[in-house]
């Protein structure tokens, strides 16, 4: 490529007419060799090298191979400090730009690892001495490599430079950016794409400032890609609400943590005035587990009122009052059947949700 005339060259009064013509031609050629001053020309890799002749080129693989390495950009035609813009010649063929492959014209990438020259990108380089330094890599619209996004279109219309997250395997050699930025997804020569289908994503537990919001028995949040949880759960017997219960012959309750009620007072309206000897409950001490123990009946208690006797069968209006509740164990006699629990069935755990395509940026 053409070098600029030196500082003061054109203002030198000793220049001949031909020298001035040559200098102006050099200026013209210098501008013409810059980006945007002419059509983009094509380069083809030969033994890992290309030799640029202008500021902007497409790059193709040697012999139209499916993939090829670009290790060195020869310095023959490019002055120190000049920029070079490279883009893929064919999106179906993959050019791998090697990071510091060695030798004159080696390439130093910003990320410090190999990058791919695909239909998604243009690579802008600057010659710095005997090597090329990457200034920027332009990408098609989308998120940074290794990030995920929600896509609200059809799964067949996802963006270039992205893949659906359904647990598939990618070739690490063909996706060096992703492999370098997401080492936790790399297994040997493969990248294991997380399977985000029908899953809610949980933030990884921080290495520098860990927390314990989720029990590790339910989900290990220490590493990217770990999975856990379920869409429903079947309760154990101890978690099932009580449907009905019975007592054993000695009155011990089969199931704790519930209540019984016992009437302490009986009020009878005394029509006509006469005496009765009602049998009142006799209680004594506490039953095991709390509450009163029923021990028998009194027979001497006489209802107050006029001393008039009425024989034969007759009615009284009565009311029960003064209920007190007791929990724990109450000694009674009666039904000896075992306790009965409600049937245990799966309980849904799904939170209110909305469905989108989950994509990973390459």
Steps between C-alpha positions, in 0.01 A plus 500: 500500500607859436687704760425870552762754396702620795418813696612815308557312178249692293594843642864456407571759226765277354253236382481443130174491313526124460569450870190701585295296254627177656423626852143592407455156340619346827245706691229387262600134534519528879142626518382241248647220710299604806175343619202608292709643217443204269344156463576222749749254356528130581783312670540122520695333779815321385684287758340703780593842353346785300670802339276811504529769236248752632321594821204271451472137387283194513678181610424150372629158599766324296346287223152591630547273803222500759740651756852645494738679740629851436828510694692792343429811294813579302640849543632549145250763385374660823680784674537507878198665665260430211163334563368187335133385488428133433166326449397149391472427130241221547287450811493125441880474538662568835823703537663464844723798581780364719622692804881552507585208273863619486716667235480831318143605428348300787169627638432610857129480582331708769355200683832312496361197315410395146196667347278404210463705183143411407214676329436658838815708526760736359845514652684834525878473550787746531856422400726552801860420419524140387156392616134589462294612796123465500324832559139383485280220371160605370217251542153461366235635743456293812633436847856439613646154453390267781191702594144372458183682394127446471384489137129554436489383139484152353797276580581469129556878480762552773783743430824409324778446757258331742373151574200365688583373848375141492799302626677443170878471447713754310855459370734704724748541214232668289389722790822611673350825632220312675740233629735763642228708665300205636756237610244339731307385193803337334548123518801380303457627145128575549293785634193371685221751443275519809150360455273792590180342369220525760740628768525818708858633521645557850798727567828319577621519861786751509851363555614821671185562705296179535146492635261223605154589371447157346568172683775316309294182539244652264744674261879533504551863394881494517556419129350621172282237333389313815132407505239414764141546608176340380165616368311317778563317828317222688466577871616255766244366752623743765424792262148391404213686672283289739173382347349319806631328812400249769604405851627176642309313770695670780422843353848587370483716188642347185596841356641795694464873439125527481225605742210350697219685678326405826187659652542622858144621572151367435208737550146353518184709515289393799139498390251435781758485779629157609820319591740296287826335577704550181831320455783746456839419351771427753853601390824441676855596412634542150501244225830413336587775251281763674130560554261355766459130580134387514466261795125449553167655597363667812163388639435742790468825309143629530353756269394812685137609494166432676482157665227361275534154354381397155500133417488331164648591167517873435710756312729782597652773287878503546799684366874435506732787575853572612691296240874489557748366247787263574787379286728203540377174657152453647410171675165376372342171407344411171605438141817292463557546123832634377557854374416578138698747284404678183632340180849624400501633143752710300486872583574742212797735555503690168522875545316735261708471181530617141666311214771636267785351295823503702805572280875502567724753325808355328 
